[in-house]
């Protein structure tokens, strides 16, 4: 049996390993367009490789078919990934639920996968960008070579400088698979009328995604203000929801309810009444954020705090608790961590990752319409989908 794996990233390498472990007699070839495998792995987790999470559940994934993710994850949660990496000499440790290699080195993960491929006899073809594939009487041609099984694990479009340029999506579409439109995900957001005076400010906040006027998701953490809009983990989590109509509402003091904050501002205005409005909340927020809140509340940022009425102080509290930004887009593919959209999962068996259109064709990783949260969820998907694809391709 000859098995071709297109893509030498996290999903592709895992697929190759499980294929050889399942059927040692199979000839497994990985086609990788870069001069080395696993390049994208090196950039994950700020070089530490956040490769999974102890809280693996379908709610951490966005897809057009949630039932697919639910079925695929069954029996393949954190323990599955932990045991796999232990088997290739990479013990894991956790930090606030996020799993990392014990060495805290992404290079250790990439190396271990490569070493295991070498030990098993996987043939790695580097600098080999596949030009064409075709299905022919139950087999597949990859360029000019014939294979019995084909696994597409090319990634999506995120981080194209590392090799993810949408090739697998084109190959899947060429075979007749439906491919959902793709969007940059886990990426910074661009906002309308960006206030450049906020550039560089960081604030602990609750960020809410407002889609078609309805709050659909909230995230709490450090929000970063940039010269084009918003960044930070909460913003990147919400970015996966952007499809053209979205606002971000920031609660800049999430630890206080509206009534408590309004009462505090009344007391503060009595004590610091001579200070201008933009300065009197300096112990709470950066003055430029206070200025923006004041303007949003229809107040003069230079007005004396002590001159504000109770109603105006409540308006200020409301603006601090609900500072809205109109999203006009995301940063582009080079800035994205993953891809929203991809091969329609309704055409894939969630228990095997086999195509329902072609026997012998399998998919793994980011090329599939499964987009995870920050926190190791996308790499977890790469490992388990690669494992399923490789194992089943080798034994069917």
Beta strands, then each sheet from edge to edge (+ up, - down):
strand 1: 2-6
strand 2: 27-31
strand 3: 50-53
strand 4: 61-62
strand 5: 92-95
strand 6: 98-101
strand 7: 123-125
strand 8: 133-136
strand 9: 139-142
strand 10: 145-147
strand 11: 149-152
strand 12: 179-185
strand 13: 189-191
strand 14: 202-211
strand 15: 214-225
strand 16: 229-231
strand 17: 246-251
strand 18: 323-330
strand 19: 338-343
strand 20: 361-363
strand 21: 371-372
sheet 1: 7+ 2+ 1+ 11+ 20+
sheet 2: 3+ 6- 5+
sheet 3: 4+ 21-
sheet 4: 8+ 9- 10+
sheet 5: 12+ 19-
sheet 6: 13+ 16- 15+ 14- 17+ 18- 13+
end
